[in-house]
Amino acid sequence: MSQPKEILISKSSIPRIAIIALAAIFALGLFAVGFDEGHLFSIAFGDKAFDQMYLHELSHDLRHAAGFPCH
Ligand SMILES: [Zn+2]
């Protein structure tokens, strides 16, 4: 009596939807840290957001540490 053969095929692939979701989050984060000067908050607060630049000031040190110029 021979032993039964067991063949294990392991495929590990990252779902495409996960890559798309992470790429979108990365793009939003990159914009918020590197380029935003009130654009994102202006959606809710209007032109006032461009004067206050909350997100810009919040991520200011991170922006400089990452090498983005701003002033
Ligand atoms: Zn700066």
N, CA, C, O and the ligand as a Tripos MOL2 file, in Angstrom:
@<TRIPOS>MOLECULE
protein
  285   283    72     0     0
PROTEIN
NO_CHARGES

@<TRIPOS>ATOM
      1 N           0.8480   -1.1930    0.0000 N.3       1 MET1
      2 CA          0.0000    0.0000    0.0000 C.3       1 MET1
      3 C           0.8790    1.2360    0.0000 C.2       1 MET1
      4 O           1.7180    1.4190    0.8820 O.2       1 MET1
      5 N           0.6760    2.0800   -0.9970 N.am      2 SER2
      6 CA          1.4930    3.2910   -1.0860 C.3       2 SER2
      7 C           0.8400    4.4320   -0.3370 C.2       2 SER2
      8 O          -0.3750    4.4780   -0.1470 O.2       2 SER2
      9 N           1.6790    5.3330    0.0750 N.am      3 GLN3
     10 CA          1.1580    6.4960    0.8170 C.3       3 GLN3
     11 C           0.5230    7.4930   -0.1380 C.2       3 GLN3
     12 O           1.0000    7.6650   -1.2600 O.2       3 GLN3
     13 N          -0.5480    8.1520    0.2930 N.am      4 PRO4
     14 CA         -1.1640    9.1620   -0.5760 C.3       4 PRO4
     15 C          -0.2360   10.3580   -0.7520 C.2       4 PRO4
     16 O           0.4320   10.7890    0.1870 O.2       4 PRO4
     17 N          -0.2090   10.8710   -1.9440 N.am      5 LYS5
     18 CA          0.6300   12.0330   -2.2230 C.3       5 LYS5
     19 C          -0.1510   13.3050   -1.9330 C.2       5 LYS5
     20 O          -1.3280   13.4350   -2.2680 O.2       5 LYS5
     21 N           0.5240   14.2020   -1.3200 N.am      6 GLU6
     22 CA         -0.1060   15.4920   -1.0580 C.3       6 GLU6
     23 C           0.7200   16.5730   -1.7270 C.2       6 GLU6
     24 O           1.9040   16.7460   -1.4380 O.2       6 GLU6
     25 N           0.0960   17.2690   -2.5930 N.am      7 ILE7
     26 CA          0.7870   18.3580   -3.2940 C.3       7 ILE7
     27 C           0.2080   19.6710   -2.8060 C.2       7 ILE7
     28 O          -0.9910   19.9250   -2.9240 O.2       7 ILE7
     29 N           1.0640   20.4840   -2.2690 N.am      8 LEU8
     30 CA          0.6200   21.7810   -1.7590 C.3       8 LEU8
     31 C           1.1380   22.8770   -2.6830 C.2       8 LEU8
     32 O           2.3460   23.0520   -2.8470 O.2       8 LEU8
     33 N           0.2200   23.5980   -3.2720 N.am      9 ILE9
     34 CA          0.5910   24.7450   -4.1100 C.3       9 ILE9
     35 C           0.1950   26.0050   -3.3650 C.2       9 ILE9
     36 O          -0.9830   26.2460   -3.1040 O.2       9 ILE9
     37 N           1.1750   26.7860   -3.0330 N.am     10 SER10
     38 CA          0.9090   27.9970   -2.2570 C.3      10 SER10
     39 C           1.0830   29.2220   -3.1460 C.2      10 SER10
     40 O           2.1650   29.4980   -3.6630 O.2      10 SER10
     41 N           0.0010   29.9290   -3.3000 N.am     11 LYS11
     42 CA          0.0670   31.1720   -4.0610 C.3      11 LYS11
     43 C          -0.2740   32.3190   -3.1190 C.2      11 LYS11
     44 O          -1.3840   32.3890   -2.5920 O.2      11 LYS11
     45 N           0.6500   33.1870   -2.9170 N.am     12 SER12
     46 CA          0.3420   34.3570   -2.1030 C.3      12 SER12
     47 C           0.4850   35.5940   -2.9780 C.2      12 SER12
     48 O           1.5840   35.9710   -3.3830 O.2      12 SER12
     49 N          -0.6160   36.1900   -3.2470 N.am     13 SER13
     50 CA         -0.5880   37.4140   -4.0370 C.3      13 SER13
     51 C          -1.4080   38.4760   -3.3270 C.2      13 SER13
     52 O          -2.4130   38.1760   -2.6820 O.2      13 SER13
     53 N          -0.9780   39.6880   -3.4500 N.am     14 ILE14
     54 CA         -1.6840   40.7960   -2.8140 C.3      14 ILE14
     55 C          -2.8720   41.1700   -3.6900 C.2      14 ILE14
     56 O          -2.7220   41.3530   -4.8980 O.2      14 ILE14
     57 N          -4.0470   41.2820   -3.0880 N.am     15 PRO15
     58 CA         -5.2140   41.6440   -3.8980 C.3      15 PRO15
     59 C          -5.0360   43.0000   -4.5590 C.2      15 PRO15
     60 O          -4.4910   43.9310   -3.9660 O.2      15 PRO15
     61 N          -5.5000   43.0950   -5.7820 N.am     16 ARG16
     62 CA         -5.3400   44.3470   -6.5360 C.3      16 ARG16
     63 C          -6.0650   45.5130   -5.8600 C.2      16 ARG16
     64 O          -5.6010   46.6520   -5.8950 O.2      16 ARG16
     65 N          -7.2130   45.2060   -5.2440 N.am     17 ILE17
     66 CA         -7.9760   46.2830   -4.5900 C.3      17 ILE17
     67 C          -7.1930   46.8680   -3.4230 C.2      17 ILE17
     68 O          -7.3040   48.0570   -3.1270 O.2      17 ILE17
     69 N          -6.3800   46.0060   -2.7450 N.am     18 ALA18
     70 CA         -5.5740   46.4950   -1.6300 C.3      18 ALA18
     71 C          -4.4870   47.4340   -2.1350 C.2      18 ALA18
     72 O          -4.1970   48.4510   -1.5060 O.2      18 ALA18
     73 N          -3.8900   47.0920   -3.2640 N.am     19 ILE19
     74 CA         -2.8470   47.9530   -3.8240 C.3      19 ILE19
     75 C          -3.4360   49.2870   -4.2590 C.2      19 ILE19
     76 O          -2.8310   50.3390   -4.0550 O.2      19 ILE19
     77 N          -4.6250   49.2370   -4.8600 N.am     20 ILE20
     78 CA         -5.2690   50.4860   -5.3010 C.3      20 ILE20
     79 C          -5.6170   51.3500   -4.0900 C.2      20 ILE20
     80 O          -5.3990   52.5610   -4.1080 O.2      20 ILE20
     81 N          -6.1630   50.7240   -3.0310 N.am     21 ALA21
     82 CA         -6.5470   51.4880   -1.8400 C.3      21 ALA21
     83 C          -5.3190   52.0990   -1.1770 C.2      21 ALA21
     84 O          -5.3440   53.2670   -0.7890 O.2      21 ALA21
     85 N          -4.2390   51.3190   -1.0410 N.am     22 LEU22
     86 CA         -3.0320   51.8440   -0.4060 C.3      22 LEU22
     87 C          -2.3910   52.9360   -1.2560 C.2      22 LEU22
     88 O          -1.8580   53.9060   -0.7160 O.2      22 LEU22
     89 N          -2.4370   52.7870   -2.5860 N.am     23 ALA23
     90 CA         -1.8790   53.8220   -3.4620 C.3      23 ALA23
     91 C          -2.6680   55.1160   -3.3290 C.2      23 ALA23
     92 O          -2.0890   56.2030   -3.3540 O.2      23 ALA23
     93 N          -3.9960   55.0050   -3.1880 N.am     24 ALA24
     94 CA         -4.8190   56.2070   -3.0210 C.3      24 ALA24
     95 C          -4.5210   56.8890   -1.6910 C.2      24 ALA24
     96 O          -4.4310   58.1140   -1.6250 O.2      24 ALA24
     97 N          -4.3660   56.0900   -0.6260 N.am     25 ILE25
     98 CA         -4.0400   56.6590    0.6840 C.3      25 ILE25
     99 C          -2.6620   57.3150    0.6440 C.2      25 ILE25
    100 O          -2.4600   58.3870    1.2150 O.2      25 ILE25
    101 N          -1.7190   56.6650   -0.0310 N.am     26 PHE26
    102 CA         -0.3760   57.2300   -0.1520 C.3      26 PHE26
    103 C          -0.4100   58.5490   -0.9150 C.2      26 PHE26
    104 O           0.2360   59.5180   -0.5180 O.2      26 PHE26
    105 N          -1.1670   58.5820   -2.0140 N.am     27 ALA27
    106 CA         -1.2270   59.8070   -2.8200 C.3      27 ALA27
    107 C          -1.8480   60.9450   -2.0270 C.2      27 ALA27
    108 O          -1.3840   62.0830   -2.0930 O.2      27 ALA27
    109 N          -2.9030   60.6330   -1.2730 N.am     28 LEU28
    110 CA         -3.5390   61.6690   -0.4560 C.3      28 LEU28
    111 C          -2.5860   62.1590    0.6330 C.2      28 LEU28
    112 O          -2.5000   63.3590    0.8920 O.2      28 LEU28
    113 N          -1.8720   61.2280    1.2680 N.am     29 GLY29
    114 CA         -0.9140   61.6170    2.3010 C.3      29 GLY29
    115 C           0.2340   62.4230    1.7430 C.2      29 GLY29
    116 O           0.6770   63.3920    2.3600 O.2      29 GLY29
    117 N           0.7170   62.0310    0.5830 N.am     30 LEU30
    118 CA          1.8100   62.7720   -0.0480 C.3      30 LEU30
    119 C           1.3740   64.1880   -0.3980 C.2      30 LEU30
    120 O           2.1290   65.1440   -0.2220 O.2      30 LEU30
    121 N           0.1490   64.3100   -0.8950 N.am     31 PHE31
    122 CA         -0.3510   65.6460   -1.2190 C.3      31 PHE31
    123 C          -0.5230   66.4710    0.0520 C.2      31 PHE31
    124 O          -0.1410   67.6400    0.0970 O.2      31 PHE31
    125 N          -1.1060   65.8530    1.0940 N.am     32 ALA32
    126 CA         -1.3800   66.5870    2.3320 C.3      32 ALA32
    127 C          -0.0860   67.0760    2.9610 C.2      32 ALA32
    128 O          -0.0250   68.1980    3.4630 O.2      32 ALA32
    129 N           0.9550   66.2390    2.9390 N.am     33 VAL33
    130 CA          2.2120   66.6220    3.5850 C.3      33 VAL33
    131 C           3.0500   67.5180    2.6790 C.2      33 VAL33
    132 O           3.6320   68.5000    3.1390 O.2      33 VAL33
    133 N           3.1090   67.1820    1.4010 N.am     34 GLY34
    134 CA          4.0660   67.8450    0.5340 C.3      34 GLY34
    135 C           3.5660   69.0540   -0.2140 C.2      34 GLY34
    136 O           4.3560   69.9420   -0.5320 O.2      34 GLY34
    137 N           2.2810   69.1220   -0.5080 N.am     35 PHE35
    138 CA          1.8320   70.1510   -1.4440 C.3      35 PHE35
    139 C           0.6560   70.9790   -0.9550 C.2      35 PHE35
    140 O           0.3810   72.0420   -1.5120 O.2      35 PHE35
    141 N          -0.0490   70.5110    0.0840 N.am     36 ASP36
    142 CA         -1.2630   71.2010    0.4930 C.3      36 ASP36
    143 C          -0.9530   72.5540    1.1300 C.2      36 ASP36
    144 O          -0.1230   72.6580    2.0330 O.2      36 ASP36
    145 N          -1.6320   73.5750    0.6470 N.am     37 GLU37
    146 CA         -1.5390   74.8940    1.2860 C.3      37 GLU37
    147 C          -2.9420   75.4250    1.5190 C.2      37 GLU37
    148 O          -3.2340   76.5890    1.2440 O.2      37 GLU37
    149 N          -3.8030   74.5600    2.0270 N.am     38 GLY38
    150 CA         -5.1760   74.9410    2.2960 C.3      38 GLY38
    151 C          -6.1710   74.3290    1.3300 C.2      38 GLY38
    152 O          -7.3770   74.5330    1.4700 O.2      38 GLY38
    153 N          -5.6820   73.5820    0.3520 N.am     39 HIS39
    154 CA         -6.5680   73.0510   -0.6740 C.3      39 HIS39
    155 C          -7.5850   72.0580   -0.1040 C.2      39 HIS39
    156 O          -8.7690   72.1160   -0.4370 O.2      39 HIS39
    157 N          -7.1180   71.1530    0.7500 N.am     40 LEU40
    158 CA         -8.0260   70.1240    1.2520 C.3      40 LEU40
    159 C          -9.0900   70.7160    2.1710 C.2      40 LEU40
    160 O         -10.2620   70.3540    2.0730 O.2      40 LEU40
    161 N          -8.6920   71.6200    3.0610 N.am     41 PHE41
    162 CA         -9.6650   72.2090    3.9870 C.3      41 PHE41
    163 C         -10.5540   73.2170    3.2820 C.2      41 PHE41
    164 O         -11.6360   73.5340    3.7760 O.2      41 PHE41
    165 N         -10.1120   73.7330    2.1230 N.am     42 SER42
    166 CA        -10.9540   74.6950    1.4200 C.3      42 SER42
    167 C         -12.2410   74.0520    0.9130 C.2      42 SER42
    168 O         -13.2060   74.7520    0.6050 O.2      42 SER42
    169 N         -12.2580   72.7390    0.8260 N.am     43 ILE43
    170 CA        -13.4780   72.0400    0.4330 C.3      43 ILE43
    171 C         -14.5840   72.3260    1.4510 C.2      43 ILE43
    172 O         -15.7460   72.5150    1.0910 O.2      43 ILE43
    173 N         -14.1940   72.3520    2.7380 N.am     44 ALA44
    174 CA        -15.1820   72.5820    3.7880 C.3      44 ALA44
    175 C         -15.2430   74.0430    4.2150 C.2      44 ALA44
    176 O         -16.3260   74.5470    4.5080 O.2      44 ALA44
    177 N         -14.0920   74.7430    4.2580 N.am     45 PHE45
    178 CA        -14.0620   76.0770    4.8670 C.3      45 PHE45
    179 C         -13.9420   77.2060    3.8510 C.2      45 PHE45
    180 O         -13.9860   78.3750    4.2310 O.2      45 PHE45
    181 N         -13.7920   76.8870    2.5790 N.am     46 GLY46
    182 CA        -13.7410   77.9390    1.5680 C.3      46 GLY46
    183 C         -12.4070   78.6530    1.5410 C.2      46 GLY46
    184 O         -11.3860   78.0890    1.9340 O.2      46 GLY46
    185 N         -12.4130   79.9010    1.0770 N.am     47 ASP47
    186 CA        -11.1660   80.6540    0.8840 C.3      47 ASP47
    187 C         -10.4190   80.9100    2.1900 C.2      47 ASP47
    188 O          -9.2070   81.1280    2.1830 O.2      47 ASP47
    189 N         -11.1400   80.8820    3.3080 N.am     48 LYS48
    190 CA        -10.5060   81.1060    4.6120 C.3      48 LYS48
    191 C          -9.3750   80.1070    4.8650 C.2      48 LYS48
    192 O          -8.3850   80.4380    5.5180 O.2      48 LYS48
    193 N          -9.5240   78.8890    4.3480 N.am     49 ALA49
    194 CA         -8.5320   77.8320    4.5830 C.3      49 ALA49
    195 C          -7.1830   78.1830    3.9610 C.2      49 ALA49
    196 O          -6.1440   77.7600    4.4680 O.2      49 ALA49
    197 N          -7.1840   78.9590    2.8600 N.am     50 PHE50
    198 CA         -5.9150   79.3060    2.2200 C.3      50 PHE50
    199 C          -5.1220   80.3060    3.0480 C.2      50 PHE50
    200 O          -3.8970   80.3620    2.9440 O.2      50 PHE50
    201 N          -5.8180   81.1080    3.8800 N.am     51 ASP51
    202 CA         -5.1130   82.0400    4.7660 C.3      51 ASP51
    203 C          -4.5550   81.3140    5.9820 C.2      51 ASP51
    204 O          -3.4520   81.6160    6.4380 O.2      51 ASP51
    205 N          -5.3240   80.3470    6.5130 N.am     52 GLN52
    206 CA         -4.9290   79.7050    7.7740 C.3      52 GLN52
    207 C          -3.9490   78.5660    7.5690 C.2      52 GLN52
    208 O          -3.0380   78.3940    8.3800 O.2      52 GLN52
    209 N          -4.1040   77.7920    6.5250 N.am     53 MET53
    210 CA         -3.2020   76.6970    6.1780 C.3      53 MET53
    211 C          -2.9200   75.7730    7.3580 C.2      53 MET53
    212 O          -1.7630   75.5070    7.6820 O.2      53 MET53
    213 N          -3.9810   75.2870    7.9980 N.am     54 TYR54
    214 CA         -3.8220   74.4220    9.1710 C.3      54 TYR54
    215 C          -2.9920   73.1830    8.8520 C.2      54 TYR54
    216 O          -2.0680   72.8320    9.5860 O.2      54 TYR54
    217 N          -3.3340   72.5310    7.7550 N.am     55 LEU55
    218 CA         -2.6610   71.2740    7.4220 C.3      55 LEU55
    219 C          -1.1990   71.5250    7.0760 C.2      55 LEU55
    220 O          -0.3330   70.7070    7.3880 O.2      55 LEU55
    221 N          -0.9280   72.6480    6.4370 N.am     56 HIS56
    222 CA          0.4450   73.0190    6.1000 C.3      56 HIS56
    223 C           1.2710   73.2200    7.3690 C.2      56 HIS56
    224 O           2.3890   72.7190    7.4860 O.2      56 HIS56
    225 N           0.6970   73.9610    8.3120 N.am     57 GLU57
    226 CA          1.4200   74.2260    9.5580 C.3      57 GLU57
    227 C           1.5790   72.9520   10.3780 C.2      57 GLU57
    228 O           2.6070   72.7510   11.0250 O.2      57 GLU57
    229 N           0.5610   72.0920   10.3530 N.am     58 LEU58
    230 CA          0.6300   70.8440   11.1130 C.3      58 LEU58
    231 C           1.7490   69.9460   10.6070 C.2      58 LEU58
    232 O           2.4600   69.3320   11.4020 O.2      58 LEU58
    233 N           1.9070   69.8660    9.3050 N.am     59 SER59
    234 CA          2.8950   68.9600    8.7280 C.3      59 SER59
    235 C           4.1670   69.6880    8.3150 C.2      59 SER59
    236 O           4.9380   69.1790    7.5020 O.2      59 SER59
    237 N           4.3930   70.8840    8.8760 N.am     60 HIS60
    238 CA          5.4900   71.7170    8.4090 C.3      60 HIS60
    239 C           6.8670   71.0690    8.6450 C.2      60 HIS60
    240 O           7.7050   71.0220    7.7440 O.2      60 HIS60
    241 N           7.0790   70.5780    9.8560 N.am     61 ASP61
    242 CA          8.3770   69.9700   10.1600 C.3      61 ASP61
    243 C           8.5880   68.6920    9.3580 C.2      61 ASP61
    244 O           9.6850   68.4260    8.8670 O.2      61 ASP61
    245 N           7.5290   67.9130    9.2340 N.am     62 LEU62
    246 CA          7.6110   66.6920    8.4300 C.3      62 LEU62
    247 C           7.9040   67.0350    6.9760 C.2      62 LEU62
    248 O           8.6670   66.3400    6.3050 O.2      62 LEU62
    249 N           7.2920   68.1110    6.4970 N.am     63 ARG63
    250 CA          7.5250   68.5530    5.1140 C.3      63 ARG63
    251 C           9.0040   68.8760    4.8890 C.2      63 ARG63
    252 O           9.6020   68.4660    3.8940 O.2      63 ARG63
    253 N           9.5760   69.6180    5.8350 N.am     64 HIS64
    254 CA         10.9830   69.9620    5.6720 C.3      64 HIS64
    255 C          11.9020   68.7540    5.8430 C.2      64 HIS64
    256 O          12.9070   68.6190    5.1440 O.2      64 HIS64
    257 N          11.5400   67.8780    6.7850 N.am     65 ALA65
    258 CA         12.3450   66.6800    6.9930 C.3      65 ALA65
    259 C          12.3360   65.7910    5.7650 C.2      65 ALA65
    260 O          13.3230   65.1160    5.4690 O.2      65 ALA65
    261 N          11.2070   65.7920    5.0420 N.am     66 ALA66
    262 CA         11.1040   64.9700    3.8410 C.3      66 ALA66
    263 C          11.7120   65.6420    2.6240 C.2      66 ALA66
    264 O          11.8010   65.0310    1.5590 O.2      66 ALA66
    265 N          12.1300   66.8930    2.7700 N.am     67 GLY67
    266 CA         12.8370   67.5570    1.6790 C.3      67 GLY67
    267 C          11.9720   68.3860    0.7590 C.2      67 GLY67
    268 O          12.4470   68.8300   -0.2860 O.2      67 GLY67
    269 N          10.7040   68.6130    1.1150 N.am     68 PHE68
    270 CA          9.8570   69.4720    0.2900 C.3      68 PHE68
    271 C          10.1610   70.9230    0.6100 C.2      68 PHE68
    272 O          10.1870   71.2900    1.7850 O.2      68 PHE68
    273 N          10.3880   71.7450   -0.3710 N.am     69 PRO69
    274 CA         10.5860   73.1670   -0.1020 C.3      69 PRO69
    275 C           9.2520   73.8630    0.1080 C.2      69 PRO69
    276 O           8.2500   73.4990   -0.5070 O.2      69 PRO69
    277 N           9.2430   74.8660    0.9800 N.am     70 CYS70
    278 CA          8.0120   75.6500    1.0790 C.3      70 CYS70
    279 C           8.2870   77.1070    1.4090 C.2      70 CYS70
    280 O           7.4170   77.9460    1.1740 O.2      70 CYS70
    281 N           9.4360   77.4440    1.9340 N.am     71 HIS71
    282 CA          9.7230   78.8640    2.1390 C.3      71 HIS71
    283 C          11.2130   79.0840    2.2120 C.2      71 HIS71
    284 O          11.6620   80.2170    2.3820 O.2      71 HIS71
    285 ZN          8.5970   75.6680    5.6630 Zn       72 ZN72
@<TRIPOS>BOND
     1     1     2 1
     2     2     3 1
     3     3     4 2
     4     3     5 am
     5     5     6 1
     6     6     7 1
     7     7     8 2
     8     7     9 am
     9     9    10 1
    10    10    11 1
    11    11    12 2
    12    11    13 am
    13    13    14 1
    14    14    15 1
    15    15    16 2
    16    15    17 am
    17    17    18 1
    18    18    19 1
    19    19    20 2
    20    19    21 am
    21    21    22 1
    22    22    23 1
    23    23    24 2
    24    23    25 am
    25    25    26 1
    26    26    27 1
    27    27    28 2
    28    27    29 am
    29    29    30 1
    30    30    31 1
    31    31    32 2
    32    31    33 am
    33    33    34 1
    34    34    35 1
    35    35    36 2
    36    35    37 am
    37    37    38 1
    38    38    39 1
    39    39    40 2
    40    39    41 am
    41    41    42 1
    42    42    43 1
    43    43    44 2
    44    43    45 am
    45    45    46 1
    46    46    47 1
    47    47    48 2
    48    47    49 am
    49    49    50 1
    50    50    51 1
    51    51    52 2
    52    51    53 am
    53    53    54 1
    54    54    55 1
    55    55    56 2
    56    55    57 am
    57    57    58 1
    58    58    59 1
    59    59    60 2
    60    59    61 am
    61    61    62 1
    62    62    63 1
    63    63    64 2
    64    63    65 am
    65    65    66 1
    66    66    67 1
    67    67    68 2
    68    67    69 am
    69    69    70 1
    70    70    71 1
    71    71    72 2
    72    71    73 am
    73    73    74 1
    74    74    75 1
    75    75    76 2
    76    75    77 am
    77    77    78 1
    78    78    79 1
    79    79    80 2
    80    79    81 am
    81    81    82 1
    82    82    83 1
    83    83    84 2
    84    83    85 am
    85    85    86 1
    86    86    87 1
    87    87    88 2
    88    87    89 am
    89    89    90 1
    90    90    91 1
    91    91    92 2
    92    91    93 am
    93    93    94 1
    94    94    95 1
    95    95    96 2
    96    95    97 am
    97    97    98 1
    98    98    99 1
    99    99   100 2
   100    99   101 am
   101   101   102 1
   102   102   103 1
   103   103   104 2
   104   103   105 am
   105   105   106 1
   106   106   107 1
   107   107   108 2
   108   107   109 am
   109   109   110 1
   110   110   111 1
   111   111   112 2
   112   111   113 am
   113   113   114 1
   114   114   115 1
   115   115   116 2
   116   115   117 am
   117   117   118 1
   118   118   119 1
   119   119   120 2
   120   119   121 am
   121   121   122 1
   122   122   123 1
   123   123   124 2
   124   123   125 am
   125   125   126 1
   126   126   127 1
   127   127   128 2
   128   127   129 am
   129   129   130 1
   130   130   131 1
   131   131   132 2
   132   131   133 am
   133   133   134 1
   134   134   135 1
   135   135   136 2
   136   135   137 am
   137   137   138 1
   138   138   139 1
   139   139   140 2
   140   139   141 am
   141   141   142 1
   142   142   143 1
   143   143   144 2
   144   143   145 am
   145   145   146 1
   146   146   147 1
   147   147   148 2
   148   147   149 am
   149   149   150 1
   150   150   151 1
   151   151   152 2
   152   151   153 am
   153   153   154 1
   154   154   155 1
   155   155   156 2
   156   155   157 am
   157   157   158 1
   158   158   159 1
   159   159   160 2
   160   159   161 am
   161   161   162 1
   162   162   163 1
   163   163   164 2
   164   163   165 am
   165   165   166 1
   166   166   167 1
   167   167   168 2
   168   167   169 am
   169   169   170 1
   170   170   171 1
   171   171   172 2
   172   171   173 am
   173   173   174 1
   174   174   175 1
   175   175   176 2
   176   175   177 am
   177   177   178 1
   178   178   179 1
   179   179   180 2
   180   179   181 am
   181   181   182 1
   182   182   183 1
   183   183   184 2
   184   183   185 am
   185   185   186 1
   186   186   187 1
   187   187   188 2
   188   187   189 am
   189   189   190 1
   190   190   191 1
   191   191   192 2
   192   191   193 am
   193   193   194 1
   194   194   195 1
   195   195   196 2
   196   195   197 am
   197   197   198 1
   198   198   199 1
   199   199   200 2
   200   199   201 am
   201   201   202 1
   202   202   203 1
   203   203   204 2
   204   203   205 am
   205   205   206 1
   206   206   207 1
   207   207   208 2
   208   207   209 am
   209   209   210 1
   210   210   211 1
   211   211   212 2
   212   211   213 am
   213   213   214 1
   214   214   215 1
   215   215   216 2
   216   215   217 am
   217   217   218 1
   218   218   219 1
   219   219   220 2
   220   219   221 am
   221   221   222 1
   222   222   223 1
   223   223   224 2
   224   223   225 am
   225   225   226 1
   226   226   227 1
   227   227   228 2
   228   227   229 am
   229   229   230 1
   230   230   231 1
   231   231   232 2
   232   231   233 am
   233   233   234 1
   234   234   235 1
   235   235   236 2
   236   235   237 am
   237   237   238 1
   238   238   239 1
   239   239   240 2
   240   239   241 am
   241   241   242 1
   242   242   243 1
   243   243   244 2
   244   243   245 am
   245   245   246 1
   246   246   247 1
   247   247   248 2
   248   247   249 am
   249   249   250 1
   250   250   251 1
   251   251   252 2
   252   251   253 am
   253   253   254 1
   254   254   255 1
   255   255   256 2
   256   255   257 am
   257   257   258 1
   258   258   259 1
   259   259   260 2
   260   259   261 am
   261   261   262 1
   262   262   263 1
   263   263   264 2
   264   263   265 am
   265   265   266 1
   266   266   267 1
   267   267   268 2
   268   267   269 am
   269   269   270 1
   270   270   271 1
   271   271   272 2
   272   271   273 am
   273   273   274 1
   274   274   275 1
   275   275   276 2
   276   275   277 am
   277   277   278 1
   278   278   279 1
   279   279   280 2
   280   279   281 am
   281   281   282 1
   282   282   283 1
   283   283   284 2
@<TRIPOS>SUBSTRUCTURE
     1 MET1         2 RESIDUE 1 A MET
     2 SER2         6 RESIDUE 1 A SER
     3 GLN3        10 RESIDUE 1 A GLN
     4 PRO4        14 RESIDUE 1 A PRO
     5 LYS5        18 RESIDUE 1 A LYS
     6 GLU6        22 RESIDUE 1 A GLU
     7 ILE7        26 RESIDUE 1 A ILE
     8 LEU8        30 RESIDUE 1 A LEU
     9 ILE9        34 RESIDUE 1 A ILE
    10 SER10       38 RESIDUE 1 A SER
    11 LYS11       42 RESIDUE 1 A LYS
    12 SER12       46 RESIDUE 1 A SER
    13 SER13       50 RESIDUE 1 A SER
    14 ILE14       54 RESIDUE 1 A ILE
    15 PRO15       58 RESIDUE 1 A PRO
    16 ARG16       62 RESIDUE 1 A ARG
    17 ILE17       66 RESIDUE 1 A ILE
    18 ALA18       70 RESIDUE 1 A ALA
    19 ILE19       74 RESIDUE 1 A ILE
    20 ILE20       78 RESIDUE 1 A ILE
    21 ALA21       82 RESIDUE 1 A ALA
    22 LEU22       86 RESIDUE 1 A LEU
    23 ALA23       90 RESIDUE 1 A ALA
    24 ALA24       94 RESIDUE 1 A ALA
    25 ILE25       98 RESIDUE 1 A ILE
    26 PHE26      102 RESIDUE 1 A PHE
    27 ALA27      106 RESIDUE 1 A ALA
    28 LEU28      110 RESIDUE 1 A LEU
    29 GLY29      114 RESIDUE 1 A GLY
    30 LEU30      118 RESIDUE 1 A LEU
    31 PHE31      122 RESIDUE 1 A PHE
    32 ALA32      126 RESIDUE 1 A ALA
    33 VAL33      130 RESIDUE 1 A VAL
    34 GLY34      134 RESIDUE 1 A GLY
    35 PHE35      138 RESIDUE 1 A PHE
    36 ASP36      142 RESIDUE 1 A ASP
    37 GLU37      146 RESIDUE 1 A GLU
    38 GLY38      150 RESIDUE 1 A GLY
    39 HIS39      154 RESIDUE 1 A HIS
    40 LEU40      158 RESIDUE 1 A LEU
    41 PHE41      162 RESIDUE 1 A PHE
    42 SER42      166 RESIDUE 1 A SER
    43 ILE43      170 RESIDUE 1 A ILE
    44 ALA44      174 RESIDUE 1 A ALA
    45 PHE45      178 RESIDUE 1 A PHE
    46 GLY46      182 RESIDUE 1 A GLY
    47 ASP47      186 RESIDUE 1 A ASP
    48 LYS48      190 RESIDUE 1 A LYS
    49 ALA49      194 RESIDUE 1 A ALA
    50 PHE50      198 RESIDUE 1 A PHE
    51 ASP51      202 RESIDUE 1 A ASP
    52 GLN52      206 RESIDUE 1 A GLN
    53 MET53      210 RESIDUE 1 A MET
    54 TYR54      214 RESIDUE 1 A TYR
    55 LEU55      218 RESIDUE 1 A LEU
    56 HIS56      222 RESIDUE 1 A HIS
    57 GLU57      226 RESIDUE 1 A GLU
    58 LEU58      230 RESIDUE 1 A LEU
    59 SER59      234 RESIDUE 1 A SER
    60 HIS60      238 RESIDUE 1 A HIS
    61 ASP61      242 RESIDUE 1 A ASP
    62 LEU62      246 RESIDUE 1 A LEU
    63 ARG63      250 RESIDUE 1 A ARG
    64 HIS64      254 RESIDUE 1 A HIS
    65 ALA65      258 RESIDUE 1 A ALA
    66 ALA66      262 RESIDUE 1 A ALA
    67 GLY67      266 RESIDUE 1 A GLY
    68 PHE68      270 RESIDUE 1 A PHE
    69 PRO69      274 RESIDUE 1 A PRO
    70 CYS70      278 RESIDUE 1 A CYS
    71 HIS71      282 RESIDUE 1 A HIS
    72 ZN72       285 GROUP 0 **** ****
